[in-house]
Amino acid sequence: MNNDTRHFSISAIAVSCVGCLLLAALACAAENHGDRPDRPNILWIVAEDHGPHMGCYGDNFATTPNVDKLARRGMCFDFAWSNAPVCASARTTLWSGLYGTSTGGEHMRSMVEMPANKKMFPQLLREVGYYCVGNGKEDYNFAKPDEMWDESPHRAHWNQCPDGRPFFAYFNHTESHEGKIHDIKDQSDHDRSKVRVPAYHPDHPAVRGEWARYYDSVTAVDTEAGKRLAELTKSGLNEDTIVFYFADHGAGLARNKRWPNNAGLHVPVVVYFPEKHQHLAPPEYQPGGRSDRLISFVDFAPTMLSIAGIQPPDWMQGHAFAGERPAPAQPFVHGFRGRMDERIDLVRSVFDGRYVYLRNYMPHLSQGQRVESQIRLSHSSTHAWRKLYDAGKLNATQSLFWTAPKAPEELYDLKSDPDEVHNLADSPQHQDALLKLRTAQRNHAARIRDVGFIPEQERFQLAESPYDFGHDEQRYAFTRVLETAELASMLKNEAVPQLRDRLSDADPIVRFWAAMGLVMRGDNAIAASESELLNALTDASPDVQIAAAWAIVKHGSDSVATRGLNILAEYAPRDRNNTLLSMAALTALDDCGTKAEGLRENFAKWPTSGTATDDLDDGRFNSNPWKLMKSILLRFGVKVPPANNQMRAKK
């Protein structure tokens, strides 16, 4: 080869390499700046407070023509869970791709600090050119990032999207919210005599009427979905837009909403992928078809990114079920319940497509704790249900909601028991299923570093986010914490010596669960641990002090109960404590019932308005102690003063 030929060949190779690099750079730029013309629009139509009570899910009593029509064009997911059974906690998981139990956002109205360098998925869509519209509730358990939306909230619409850009549009409809059930005229469109009353509810006119009005509310939200779909058709964007219809959690009736069983977590998810974008659909997608893949809200963020051609970040805990990068199907979906407004609780749940497992870590608290918002929304069925319980007119199944303690573990076979009323946890024939799901729950909690076991007040003392603290293995001794919570809540008497010993553990979270384990036992356990509990009244952690006082007041002798009452009286008043400490002490007093009567005169004197020593400026959050106070005052027949729900935080 002569020099000229060699020079030409080298030059050609160089030009070719430069060209390849240039093409790669242009492709990268297109990926990062939204210049890909093939990116689909995405429309979310989200309803509130309804389960799969729709025609497309086989419910012949439902009247849902618009979503049924969408389902005939698209596909229904038969096993979709919302992760949390209440709106803001579910949204916290939905938008982040992180379980609320991992970020600390599982508690209703908690406003946690989100972990460093973690973004909500609309922020990531915007970074590649999507025009993101949020129309409706922006009600999360974290502070909304400023850059989450191009437009929000209530007048935002995709029709403002600049030409040439894809949009992601979220429309939240409240017509089926629990509060709207009671706004509907008393004479419902659905015949209450034809309502199927679930086994856990009494067959009472108020219950039938509320279920009938609930079906009316689902029809109302279906009508709104139809209007939104008609707008899409009118705009000529049907064949360019992927549509998701789903609800934020189960039905807005007691023992559905706020409870992390299948009734509270099972939601309809109907998806439509137009022909030009069906390469992005789930692998099992067929128009008019159904999917038995297990999905939950934590999967939605990575799925939206995958549909948009974006690699979901490794830190997201969900798994994409559609798009360019679908993940393998998962064997389980997970649910959780934390504090519901003023009422603390800690429940975790797992579903494998047939069996539902619930782990109650605070079994001493009943399912039917008095939640003021539920009372305020005038749930006629709940009032009637409670009156029947108090009158002794319910059967054992209908009474379970109101009784304590709850079973530490619950296992239900949805194939034979769709109402989840026959607990199989003690059934010899079901121990394999119990072990499988129990292990799945423990492994999941360890994998995500579940921070729900940290007392909420302790979290607010952290310098960093609960997520970042939880992922610090040196500071959060998760294995020992979970082990202690398991010992505490399984209610076995042989665990008392271990719990007593752990009252002196170096970790305050372990000490808290040791004290709570004694709260959950009884008089004999307290008598055997009296000196250790009295020492715990001076613990460095206020949460440990309160838990020890709770145990002493509820189960201790009269000679020591006064010392416990003094601790609870110190932390209960909201004007000299932060809201979470006040709530913890008031919860203990409420649970102690007549044992707390020694503070009867104090209750009437404690302020129900003023300034709290919180870092949160949220009237709904700061009003929680008042709601607990009201419950206690009603029990003791003390006149209830008017609430001041506008209590603001001291800055």
C-alpha positions, -999 to 999 in steps of 0.1 A, spaced: 0 0 0 15 34 -10 16 64 13 -14 81 -4 -36 51 0 -25 46 36 -31 83 43 -66 81 27 -75 49 48 -64 65 81 -83 97 72 -114 77 64 -112 57 96 -108 90 116 -137 106 98 -158 75 105 -149 75 142 -157 112 145 -190 106 128 -198 77 152 -189 99 182 -210 127 168 -240 105 162 -237 91 198 -235 126 212 -265 137 192 -284 106 204 -274 114 240 -285 150 235 -318 138 222 -322 115 252 -315 143 276 -334 172 259 -366 155 248 -358 156 210 -371 121 205 -403 125 184 -414 89 194 -420 96 230 -457 90 239 -480 113 258 -491 98 291 -524 106 308 -533 95 343 -570 96 354 -569 90 391 -600 84 413 -602 85 451 -614 59 476 -627 31 454 -617 -5 449 -624 -27 419 -662 -22 421 -666 -17 384 -682 -35 355 -648 -43 339 -639 -61 371 -669 -83 371 -691 -63 394 -726 -64 379 -740 -40 405 -716 -12 393 -725 14 367 -692 24 351 -697 25 313 -667 48 305 -640 29 322 -655 -3 310 -652 9 275 -616 19 281 -610 -16 294 -624 -32 262 -598 -12 243 -570 -17 268 -562 -41 296 -571 -46 333 -546 -55 360 -563 -79 383 -538 -78 412 -529 -42 418 -522 -28 453 -519 8 464 -492 0 491 -510 23 515 -548 24 523 -550 62 526 -544 89 501 -513 109 510 -494 79 522 -502 61 489 -492 92 468 -459 94 487 -450 60 473 -466 66 439 -446 97 430 -412 87 444 -408 50 436 -399 45 472 -420 28 498 -433 52 524 -420 28 550 -385 35 536 -387 73 535 -408 77 567 -437 90 547 -461 62 557 -477 83 585 -507 104 574 -498 141 575 -461 136 583 -442 160 559 -409 141 561 -377 153 545 -371 133 514 -337 117 509 -309 136 494 -306 135 456 -338 116 451 -363 131 427 -400 125 420 -405 109 386 -422 139 370 -390 158 377 -371 132 357 -396 133 329 -392 171 327 -355 167 324 -360 148 290 -385 173 277 -419 162 290 -444 189 298 -458 177 332 -493 188 344 -507 181 378 -544 188 380 -559 180 414 -546 171 448 -509 177 457 -513 161 490 -482 142 499 -464 133 531 -434 153 520 -429 189 508 -436 192 471 -405 200 451 -408 233 433 -397 218 400 -422 188 400 -447 203 376 -448 227 346 -484 235 356 -504 228 388 -529 224 403 -566 227 394 -566 246 361 -536 227 347 -543 209 314 -523 192 286 -537 217 261 -511 242 273 -483 218 262 -460 235 237 -460 220 202 -435 192 197 -432 182 233 -448 151 249 -469 155 280 -475 137 312 -508 148 326 -523 138 360 -559 144 368 -572 136 402 -609 132 407 -626 134 441 -662 124 433 -657 90 450 -639 103 481 -654 91 514 -666 126 522 -686 127 489 -705 95 498 -724 116 524 -730 145 500 -750 123 477 -788 125 481 -802 100 506 -822 82 478 -793 65 460 -795 55 423 -783 20 433 -809 -1 450 -797 -6 486 -818 -38 488 -795 -54 462 -762 -44 478 -739 -72 487 -730 -66 524 -695 -80 531 -693 -105 560 -674 -81 583 -702 -55 581 -736 -59 598 -766 -61 575 -782 -28 587 -801 -2 567 -773 24 573 -747 0 560 -767 -9 529 -774 28 523 -738 38 525 -727 10 502 -754 21 477 -742 57 478 -706 45 474 -716 28 442 -733 61 431 -700 79 438 -680 54 417 -705 61 389 -699 98 394 -662 95 390 -666 72 360 -686 101 344 -657 124 350 -633 99 335 -655 98 304 -653 136 301 -616 135 303 -614 107 277 -637 127 254 -614 157 257 -586 135 246 -605 123 216 -616 158 207 -580 170 208 -570 143 183 -544 128 206 -560 94 212 -534 75 192 -505 94 206 -514 90 243 -510 61 268 -539 62 293 -539 49 329 -571 48 350 -567 38 386 -579 46 422 -557 57 451 -568 29 475 -598 8 485 -634 19 492 -640 48 515 -659 28 541 -646 15 575 -625 -16 574 -616 -8 538 -600 26 537 -572 30 563 -567 -8 566 -539 -26 547 -557 -58 538 -569 -65 503 -601 -46 508 -581 -15 516 -553 -19 490 -568 -36 460 -574 -10 433 -586 -10 397 -558 -3 372 -569 -1 335 -543 8 309 -546 17 272 -517 16 248 -525 29 213 -513 8 184 -483 30 176 -470 26 212 -479 -10 219 -443 -19 217 -441 -1 251 -470 -21 266 -466 -48 292 -455 -80 275 -489 -97 283 -509 -67 268 -538 -76 246 -567 -52 238 -596 -63 260 -573 -85 280 -563 -90 316 -531 -93 335 -524 -114 366 -491 -98 372 -487 -84 407 -481 -46 406 -483 -19 432 -478 19 434 -441 17 440 -438 2 405 -455 32 388 -425 56 389 -400 33 372 -427 22 347 -434 58 336 -396 63 332 -393 31 312 -422 41 289 -404 74 283 -372 56 274 -354 65 306 -334 40 326 -351 40 361 -325 49 387 -311 21 408 -324 37 440 -361 32 430 -376 3 449 -403 -6 424 -401 -26 392 -412 -14 357 -440 -34 342 -440 -17 308 -419 4 285 -385 -1 270 -370 -16 302 -396 -39 318 -384 -58 349 -393 -94 357 -426 -99 375 -423 -100 413 -437 -127 435 -452 -104 461 -467 -69 467 -464 -52 500 -487 -29 520 -484 -8 552 -504 11 577 -488 37 600 -503 66 619 -538 75 606 -541 112 615 -542 111 653 -542 73 657 -509 54 658 -505 19 645 -479 -3 627 -492 -30 603 -474 -46 574 -490 -68 547 -480 -91 519 -499 -106 490 -488 -134 466 -519 -135 443 -539 -158 466 -529 -153 503 -529 -120 522 -507 -118 552 -509 -91 578 -484 -85 606 -498 -64 635 -469 -49 654 -493 -30 677 -519 -57 683 -531 -41 716 -548 -14 694 -580 -24 677 -587 -19 640 -616 4 649 -597 31 667 -617 63 667 -604 85 639 -619 120 641 -619 126 603 -640 95 598 -664 106 626 -665 141 611 -674 128 577 -705 113 593 -701 77 584 -736 66 592 -726 30 587 -697 33 612 -720 49 638 -746 21 634 -719 -6 634 -704 7 667 -738 10 684 -746 -26 675 -713 -37 689 -718 -18 722 -753 -34 724 -738 -69 719 -758 -75 687 -730 -85 664 -716 -119 656 -679 -127 662 -669 -118 626 -687 -85 627 -672 -77 661 -636 -82 651 -631 -46 639 -638 -32 674 -620 -58 696 -585 -58 709 -560 -73 710 -558 -81 673 -541 -113 662 -504 -107 658 -505 -125 625 -534 -128 600 -536 -150 569 -564 -150 545 -571 -172 514 -588 -149 489 -598 -179 468 -622 -191 494 -625 -160 516 -626 -128 496 -639 -108 526 -609 -117 546 -627 -129 578 -613 -164 584 -578 -160 599 -558 -191 589 -526 -181 608 -532 -209 633 -544 -235 608 -520 -265 606 -529 -269 569 -516 -234 561 -483 -231 579 -463 -233 547 -482 -203 533 -478 -185 566 -441 -191 567 -436 -180 531 -454 -147 535 -439 -140 570 -404 -145 556 -413 -123 526 -424 -95 550 -392 -97 571 -369 -99 541 -387 -69 525 -385 -48 557 -347 -55 559 -342 -48 522 -358 -14 523 -346 -6 558 -381 0 572 -380 31 594 -416 26 606 -401 10 637 -385 42 648 -409 63 670 -421 92 649 -410 118 673 -374 104 673 -374 108 635 -380 145 638 -350 149 659 -327 136 631 -304 159 613 -310 141 580 -340 124 563 -354 92 579 -344 74 547 -307 84 550 -307 76 587 -324 42 580 -297 33 555 -269 40 579 -262 6 592 -240 19 620 -267 42 634 -299 21 627 -294 -14 641 -323 -27 621 -319 -64 627 -320 -59 665 -348 -34 663 -370 -58 642 -361 -87 664 -373 -67 695 -405 -56 677 -412 -92 668 -407 -103 704 -428 -75 717 -458 -80 694 -461 -118 691 -476 -116 727 -457 -147 740 -452 -146 777 -419 -164 775 -405 -132 759 -410 -111 790 -375 -118 805 -359 -107 771 -380 -76 769 -372 -67 805 -335 -71 798 -338 -49 766 -352 -20 787 -315 -13 794 -302 -17 758 -279 10 744 -303 17 715 -334 39 725 -354 23 697 -348 -12 711 -357 2 746 -389 16 732 -400 -17 717 -391 -35 749 -414 -12 769 -441 -15 742 -439 -53 745 -448 -50 782 -476 -26 774 -490 -54 752 -488 -81 779 -507 -77 812 -505 -74 850 -482 -104 856 -456 -91 831 -457 -57 846 -454 -70 882 -423 -90 871 -407 -60 854 -418 -32 878 -384 -20 889 -371 -19 853 -401 0 842 -398 25 870 -362 31 860 -374 36 824 -395 66 836 -363 86 837 -349 73 804 -331 98 781 -357 91 754 -392 107 760 -407 79 739 -393 53 762 -406 72 792 -441 74 777 -441 37 768 -430 27 803 -456 50 819 -482 35 796 -474 0 808 -474 10 845 -506 29 843 -525 2 823 -513 -28 841 -494 -18 873 -505 -16 909 -521 16 922 -490 23 942 -469 29 911 -496 40 886 -494 75 900 -458 78 889 -467 67 854 -496 92 853 -473 120 863 -451 112 832 -481 112 809 -494 144 824 -460 160 817 -460 151 780 -497 153 771 -503 191 770 -497 203 735 -487 238 746 -454 227 761 -446 197 740 -442 189 703 -473 175 687 -459 140 684 -450 137 721 -484 150 730 -500 125 707 -479 96 722 -489 105 758 -526 111 749 -527 78 730 -515 60 762 -540 78 784 -568 70 759 -559 33 759 -556 32 797 -593 40 800 -606 43 835 -570 38 848 -564 74 836 -592 89 857 -567 103 881 -560 130 856 -597 138 850 -594 173 863 -562 179 842 -580 170 810 -604 199 812 -576 224 819 -552 214 791 -553 239 762 -570 229 730 -556 259 711 -525 280 711 -490 274 698 -473 240 696 -435 235 698 -433 218 664 -412 224 633 -443 217 611 -466 245 600 -496 223 592 -529 228 610 -542 194 601 -511 178 617 -511 200 647 -547 194 655 -541 157 661 -537 160 699 -570 179 702 -587 149 684 -573 125 710 -582 149 738 -618 149 725 -619 111 727 -607 111 763 -630 140 774 -660 122 759 -652 90 778 -651 108 811 -681 130 804 -662 162 805 -676 191 784 -658 192 751 -646 228 742 -647 239 705 -616 228 686 -591 252 672 -576 233 643 -556 262 631 -529 257 658 -497 267 640 -462 256 647 -436 276 667 -408 285 644 
